Amino acid sequence: MTLSIKQRAQLRAKGILVRIEYGNGSVKCSTANGDRYYTASDLAQIAKPGFFDRFTAWMNQGVAS
């Protein structure tokens, strides 16, 4: 499983930089606390936008017009 560009952007916004995706489903990432290993499925769950992310995006639609 590879992470999409959108998922990578969401993770980057949360302070997780994806470095290497391994074939076995492990992913090496850099965080503020150093390098960590995650599973690709865990990162996909972390990358899902929360309610306030969607709410803020909705609120900004009217401002940008």
N, C-alpha and C positions, 0 to 999 in steps of 0.2 A: 504494500500500500504506500503510495507516495502522496505527499501533502500538496494541495493545490496552492496556487499563488495567493489566492484569497486567504486560505488558512495560514500560510506563512506570514502574511501581512497582519492578521489578527494576533498571531503569536508575538510578532515583533512589537506590536503596540502594547503587549502585556509584558515585555521585557525578556522574551525568549527568542534567541536567534538560532535557527536551525543551521547546523554546520554540515553534518554527514548523515545520510539515510542509508542504513545497511539493508542488505537483502533479507535478513532474518526478522525484520520489523522493528529493530532498535534504531533509535535516532540519537545522535550526539548533538547537544545544544549548549550554547553559552548563555549563562544567566548572570545577574549581578553577583551571585555567590560563587561563580566559577562554572566549570563544565559539568554537565549532568547528562545522564542517559535516560531516555523516556521510551516508551513503546509508541509506535505511530498511532495506534488507536487512542491512547491517552492524550496525545497532542491534538488529535482531531476533536476530542471532547472539550479540551481546554480552549480550542480555537473558536468554538461556537459562540456567536455573539450573545450576550446576556440581554435581559429585558431593557436595561437602561441604555445599552449601546444602540438598540433599535429605536428606543424612545427619543434619544438625543438626535439620531439621524432624522427621524420624522419631524422633530421640532425645527431642525435646521433647514428643512426643505422650504418652509415659508419665508425664512430670513434671506435665503440666497436669491429668491426671485426678484 
